[in-house]
Amino acid sequence: MPEDDFGLWERELDPAPEEERSGGRGMVVVAGLTATGCTAMIALGEVPLGTAGLVLSSIILLLWRIGL
Protein backbone atom coordinates (compact mmCIF):
# COMPACT_ATOMS: atom_id res chain seq x y z
CA MET A 1 0.00 0.00 0.00
CA PRO A 2 1.50 3.39 -0.93
CA GLU A 3 2.31 5.80 1.84
CA ASP A 4 0.03 8.81 2.19
CA ASP A 5 1.31 12.30 1.39
CA PHE A 6 0.84 13.50 4.95
CA GLY A 7 3.31 10.88 6.22
CA LEU A 8 5.93 12.01 3.71
CA TRP A 9 5.36 15.66 4.57
CA GLU A 10 5.58 14.97 8.28
CA ARG A 11 8.84 13.06 7.88
CA GLU A 12 10.36 15.96 5.91
CA LEU A 13 9.62 18.36 8.75
CA ASP A 14 11.04 16.13 11.47
CA PRO A 15 14.56 17.05 12.58
CA ALA A 16 17.36 14.82 11.35
CA PRO A 17 18.45 11.96 13.60
CA GLU A 18 21.45 12.61 15.83
CA GLU A 19 23.91 10.78 13.59
CA GLU A 20 22.98 12.96 10.59
CA ARG A 21 23.28 16.30 12.38
CA SER A 22 26.48 18.26 12.14
CA GLY A 23 27.65 18.54 15.69
CA GLY A 24 29.49 21.28 17.47
CA ARG A 25 32.52 19.03 17.80
CA GLY A 26 33.69 19.85 14.27
CA MET A 27 33.32 23.55 14.98
CA VAL A 28 35.45 23.23 18.12
CA VAL A 29 38.16 21.33 16.23
CA VAL A 30 38.23 23.92 13.44
CA ALA A 31 38.36 26.77 15.94
CA GLY A 32 41.18 25.11 17.87
CA LEU A 33 43.27 24.41 14.79
CA THR A 34 42.75 27.91 13.45
CA ALA A 35 43.65 29.53 16.76
CA THR A 36 46.75 27.34 17.05
CA GLY A 37 47.87 28.20 13.53
CA CYS A 38 47.31 31.93 14.00
CA THR A 39 49.10 31.87 17.36
CA ALA A 40 52.05 30.14 15.72
CA MET A 41 52.13 32.83 13.03
CA ILE A 42 52.19 35.52 15.73
CA ALA A 43 54.95 33.66 17.61
CA LEU A 44 57.01 33.40 14.42
CA GLY A 45 56.89 37.16 13.98
CA GLU A 46 54.03 37.51 11.48
CA VAL A 47 51.89 39.54 13.86
CA PRO A 48 49.68 41.30 11.26
CA LEU A 49 48.99 38.05 9.40
CA GLY A 50 48.27 36.10 12.59
CA THR A 51 45.99 38.83 13.92
CA ALA A 52 44.13 39.08 10.61
CA GLY A 53 43.68 35.30 10.62
CA LEU A 54 42.28 35.31 14.14
CA VAL A 55 39.85 38.12 13.35
CA LEU A 56 38.72 36.55 10.07
CA SER A 57 38.31 33.08 11.58
CA SER A 58 36.35 34.54 14.50
CA ILE A 59 33.92 36.21 12.10
CA ILE A 60 33.53 33.01 10.06
CA LEU A 61 32.97 30.87 13.16
CA LEU A 62 30.43 33.37 14.50
CA LEU A 63 28.49 33.28 11.23
CA TRP A 64 28.74 29.47 11.15
CA ARG A 65 27.42 29.26 14.70
CA ILE A 66 24.38 31.43 14.01
CA GLY A 67 23.62 29.45 10.88
CA LEU A 68 24.45 31.80 8.03
Secondary structure, DSSP 8 states (H G I E B T S, - for coil): ----HHHHHHHHHS---GGGS--HHHHHHHHHHHHHHHHHHHHTT-HHHHHHHHHHHHHHHHHHHHT-
